[in-house]
Amino acid sequence: MNNASNHDDRIAKMTFASVYPHYLLKVEKKGRTKEELHQVIEWLTGFDEAKQQQLIEQKVTFQTFFQNAEINPNAHLITGLICGYRVEELTNPLTQQVRYLDKLVDELAKGRKMEKILRKA
């Protein structure tokens, strides 16, 4: 198994509940709110705040999380580097979706305007 496969497998098995507190801390440290984080997650996945909380409590893996998501049709407009990867070039769909979420959280924490984060075609 090569490094990309190991990386993809590791991401698939991570739980949303284990990463969510890091997302929240990152955005709040930069003056953004929990509500804005939830708005970004809902834009990408279709999960409202109640559903996000349910998925956290159920400790679902990212694989399950994104299997049940309705990915925003404009998600392909998310581009750039995150964690050393260019998100638009990732070939594994699940890894790409997780990195989309990482990128949106990063943009939120960096103070980007919500209208720009929630891409419109």
N, C-alpha and C positions, 0 to 999 in steps of 0.2 A: 504494500500500500504506500502510495507516495505522500508527500507532505500536504498537498492540497486535499487529498482524500481524508487524511487525519484531521486536518483543520475543519473540513466540512462536517465530519462525523462529530467532532467535539462541539461545534456550534449547535448541531441538531439536538444533542443531548442536554445542552444547558437549559435551565429553566428560566422562564420569563421572571419568576419571582426572585431569582438570585441576582438578576441584572437590574431590575426595576429600581431598587434603592440607590444604585449607582447613578442611574439616569436622573433620579429626583435630586440627589445631592449635587450633581453636576450643574443642573439648571438653577437650583435655588442658591448655590454659592455665587452665581453670576447675576442674581437679582430677578430671575424669572420665577414663575409660579407653577405649582402643582397642576393647576387648571390648564395652563398653557401646555404643559407636558402632555396631559390627557388629551387635549385638543389635537396635538401633533400625532399622537398614537392613534386616535380615532380617525384622523384624516387618512393615514396610511392603511389601517386595518379594518375600519368600519366598527370597531369595538367601542361602545360608549363607556363612560366611567364605571358603571355598575358591572359591565361585562369584564372590563380590565381587572377590577377587584376580584371578581369570581375566578378568573384565570390565575391570578396571583395566589389566591387561597388554595386552588386545586394543584398548584405547583406544576403546571403543564410545561412540557419541553417547548423549545422554540419550534420544533417540528410540528407539534400539535397546535401550537399558537397560530402559526402561519397557515396550516392546513385549513383551519376554520375561519381564517380572515378573508375579507373581501378587499383585496388589494386595490387601492385607488388607481383608476385608469391612467392618471398622470404620474404615477410613481416612476415611470421610465425617464422622466425629466430630472430625476435626482442624479446628479453627476458629481464627480470629484473624488478626492482621496480621503479615505478613512482607514485608520489602523494599517496604513501602508498599502492598501488596496484601492484601485480605481473601481468604484462601485459599478460603473457602466460596463466594465470588462469582465466581471465575475460570471462564470459559466454555470455554477450551481445555483439554481433558483432560490433555494432556501437561504443559502449563505448571502446571496444578493439581497434578499428581503431583510435579513437581519442587519446587514450593512446599511441598507436604506434607512432603517430605524436609527441606527447609530449616527448616521450622517444628519438626519433631521434633529436629533437631540443635540448634536454638536453645534449645528447652526443656531438652534434656540439658545444654547448656552453662550454663544458668541455674540448674541444681541441682534441677530438678523431679524428683520421685520417679519411678523407672522404672515403677511400677504405673500412675501417672497418664499417663506418656508413651505407654505401650502400652495404648491405650484399650480398654476392655472395654464391650460394649453393656449 
